[in-house]
Amino acid sequence: MVELLIAITLVAALSTGMLMAIRSSLITMEKINGRLESNRRVLGLQQIVSRQIGGVIPLTGGCALQGSPQSLRLVTTYSVNEGARGFPRVVAFALVPDPEGGLQLIENEYPYTGPNACGGGAADPASALVLAGHLVAARFSYHEPQRPNSPALGNWMAVWNEPVLPSAVRIDTEPLKAIASNLPALTVNAAIHITKLPVLQYIDEK
């Protein structure tokens, strides 16, 4: 009986240890999966925003791209729902208060129906795509293109309302609680490879 009790006690102790080890492993795996999913979402949103900015359409009247440190509006060929199918969309990025604290970076998009569509369509948090939340701050910057008669490569500007497009757009965000193993909330450096000036008439347009 004594030997049987000792054996049962040892088996119970080993079983308890194994169950605790399995539980700990499952909790760790769940946390890792959550971080990976969050990182995948950030990468996916970075690609979407980069394609939207890179697909900007040069338009006259300064309608193609208008930006400030807290907002950005542009006309692009890339849509979140339809992809790069060539249908122009007006995309408006903005910073709004986050209900859970801090700020949210959101975007709204709607069809481009002409120059009159550029000034409308204010950012609507209720129907917007949330790009990043729980932010301390976020900032848009615009890199001016190289001037024909200037050797300078251009500077980063806080505001963009020029008739020509910038050579790149940068979005910097700072999360409330940074986790070392996670990617930044959203950091985008999108180059714009359009050099055509909408204010000039080219030979192929005559």
N, C-alpha and C positions, 0 to 999 in steps of 0.2 A: 504493500500500500504506500509506504513512504517513497519507494522508487517511482511508483506511478504518479504520486502527487508532484514529485520533483520534475518528472518528464512533462506533465501537463503544465506546470508553472513555466518551464523553459519554453515550451511551444507557444504558450500565451504571450510570453515576453517577446519572443522572436516575431510572432504575428503582429503584435502591437508596433514593434519597431518598423517592420516592413510596411504596415499600413500608414504610419506617419511619414515614412520616406516617400511612399507613392503619393500621398496627399500633398507633400511639399513639392514634389516634381510636377504634379498637375497644376498647382498654383503658379509655379514658375513658368510653365509652358503657356498658361493662359496670359500671363503678363507679357511674355515675349511675343505671342501672337497679337496681342493688342497693340504693342509698339510697332510691330511689322505692318499691321494693317494701317496704323496712323501714318507711318512713313510712306507706304504705298499711296495713300490718299494725297499726301503732300506732293509726292513726285508726279502723280497724275494731274493735280491742279497746276503745278509748275509748267507741265507740258501744254496744258490747255491755254493758260495765260500767255505763254511764250508764242504759241501759234496764233492766238488772237492778235497780239501786238505785231508779230512779224507779218501778218496778213493784212495790215492796214492799207486802205485804198487812198491814193493821193487825190484829193478833191480841191477845187478852188474855194476861196472864201474862208479858209481856215477851218473848214468843217471836218477835215480828215482826222485831226488829232488836236485836242485841247486839254491841257493838263495843269494842275496845281499840285502843291505838296500833299494835299489830302484827297484829291479826286483826279480821275482821268476819264475822258470820253473820246471814243474813236469809232471810225467806220471800218469794218473788217470783213474779209471773205470767210472767216472761220467762225462757226457757230458751235456752241456746246452740244446742242441736240442733233444738228445736221452735219457737223464736221466741215471739211473744206469742199463744199459743193458749189461754191461760187455765188451764193445768194448773199448780197450785202446785208450786214447787220450793224446796228449801232450798239456798242457795248459801253456801259457806264460803270466804272469802278468808284467806290466811295467808302469812307470810314463812318461807321455808325456805332452807337453805344451797344455793348453786349449785355443782354439781360442777366447773364451770369457773372458779370464783372469785366471791366476793361473795355476794349473796343473790338469790333468785328470789321473785317475787310470783306465787302460783298460786291457782287456784280449783277447787273440787270442787262438783258439784251432784248432788242425788239427790231422789227424789220426797218431797213432804210428805205424810205419812200421819196427821198429828195432832200434838197437843202433845208426845207422846213422841219425835217425830222431831227436835225442835229441839236436844236435847242430844247427839245422836249424830252420826255421820258426820264424824269427824275428817279434817282435810286429808291426803290421800294423794298424795305427790309422784309416785308411779308412774302414777297414772291421772288426774292433774290437768291442766288447761289452763294452760300457762305464759303469764302475761300480760306479764311483763317479767323479764329476766335481767341478770346482770352489774351488780347494783345495790350501791351503797355503803350506802344506807338507803332505807326507805320508811315512810310514816306515814299512818295513818287519823285523820281529825278529824271531829267531829260538831257541827253548828250547832243550838243549842237553839232551839226555836220561840218566837215572841213570846208572853209571858204575858198573859192577859186584863187583869190589874190592874197591868201594868208597861209603861211607855213604851219600855223598852229593846228593841232588836231581837233580842237574844240574842247569846251568845258562842260561840266555837268551843271544844268540849270534847274532851279526850283519850280519855275513856271514856264509853260510852253504855249504860246498863242501865235506862232509864226505861220506865214502862208506855206512854208516848206516843212517837211517832216524832219524830226530829229533822227540821228543815226542810231540811237538806242534808247530804251526805256528801262529804268531800274526800279524795282519795288523792294524796299527793305522793311522787315517787320521785326518787332521785339516782343516775344511772348511774356506773359506774366510770370510763369514758372517754367524755366528752361530745364529740360531733362537731358543729361549728357548723351544718352543712347538714342535720343530722338533727333530727327531732322529739324531745322528751323521751321517755324510756323509757315512761312512762305517767303522765299527769297528768289527773285526773278531778275535776270539780266537778259533782255530780249533785244537782239539786233534787228534793225530795219534796213533792208538791203535795197530800198527804192531810192534811186538818185534822180529820177525824173521830177522836174519842177512843174507843178500844175499851172503856174503863172506864165509859162513860156509856151510858144507854139513851135512844134518840132516839124521837121521836113515831112515825116510820114503822116502828119495831120492836115497837110494842105490839100 
